[in-house]
Amino acid sequence: MSKPVVLIAEKLSPATIAALGPDFDVVHVDGTDRDALRKELATASAVLVRSATQIDAEALAWAPELKVVARAGVGLDNVDIKAATQAGVMVVNAPTSNIISAAELTVAHILGLARNLQRAHASLSAGEWKRSSFSGTELYEKTIGIVGLGRIGALVAERLRGFGVELIAFDPYVTAARAQQLGVQLVSLEELVERVDFLTIHMPRTPETLGMIGADQLKAMKKTAYVVNVARGGLIDEAALAAALNDGEIAGAALDVFMQEPPADNSFTGLPTVNVTPHLGASTAEAQEKAGVAVAKSVRLALSGDLVPDAVNVAGGVIDEYVRPGLPLTEKLGQIFAGLAAGPLASVDIEVHGELAEHRVEALRLAALKGIFSKIVSEPVSYVNAPLLAEQRDVEVRFSTDTVAESFRNIITLRGALTDGTQISVSGTLTGPKQVEKIVEINGYDLELPISEHLIVFSYTDRPGIVAAYGGLLGDAGVNIAGLQIARDEKKGTALSVLSVDTAIEADLLEQLSANIGADRLHAIDIDA
């Protein structure tokens, strides 16, 4: 069998390639060359990019085999996450790869502003010696305000504490206890801008945060204050900032990010009170290597059919080792559930009973939906788009856990209703040291049968001779019965037979079976491994 193709669309570190391992055919392409990208995406199972390659809806349409898009970095502005989700393509990034580098650059910019480093360097490089023109200020006992006390903001706080500064922060999602751990006082944004000597912002760019430091906030600051943005372009309103600097409302600014990159003109970046760098927050050897290695590991997980903790469009989370064997079982139960459905689904209940419920088991919900819809829709189904398929078909999905399980240590049950009111259910478990996958209930009938590739499930009025009837018919057709379980609700009532057979059953043979035994419901179910 040919190996899955992993497409490297931008320059990544050798450690990234090494982390992928030998199980893939690694192909390189210039991701900015759309024609070349289109050609290579046709066979790619995964594509790794940085920021230059656009993986939009058009590019995704070129990639019928694509399972995962990996961004070796934090931002995902160049990946159409909505289109990827609809296509069932996982999107991963490396959210923590550059946090130390970004925090250190923030501190560097603060120190650069305090001591006029860039202006002094430019002057001396021009042959001047103007010591008195570049008198600076100490950080000691100054007030530094951090807008956004997430991972990078917290690292900035930790690093600045050693300078003997007063740290204040605005973040509506951080508790006072967490701020206290960091040695930071939480205040309102209005109070922060009035008090600070230096303001640094560390927020995601959203419609709510765009321009959140604007003309009003800049006017409220001290004339001796400075602002720093190493997070996302546009968090500080650039036009308002230029006006504030030109009017002397604040002393200076340092920017690593811009609304348009590169900036359209240098009228703003060329101001003598502005220190600028060309988006260097993640531009360290260590950050690039961490990002590449992290997404390479994610690609390996994704292409093995596993959930990925850093996937931005899959709500699965980290999978506990105790939970992991339940994923393939639950997916197969989903396929059986879909096979039992003789019409459109109205609702699905996914229940986890037993010791499993003491762990994080949200991934089992995704596995169940993946199994169900893989037998219902024609397009590829993954952990990514399975919930979307349920939503698009108005299927109500409920998920519940219970630490109590009868008869077995753990039981996973899928039960639901069809649009005509018909109720269906299937339950399964893993037994023994080999973790054998077994069906333990179908439509309320208790049984215990290993899951196999081909199953026949049918109910009928309990009476003598039925086993001989269908056994003879299958034997005449050359179909071998590998396993058999019969359950009934009461003597001479309704019985349920579940047969494990070695080959798939043709439609005409099913019709003969149904007619010969007078089956109430008869389902042939083929399970994908």
Disulfide bonds with the S-S distance in Angstrom:
none
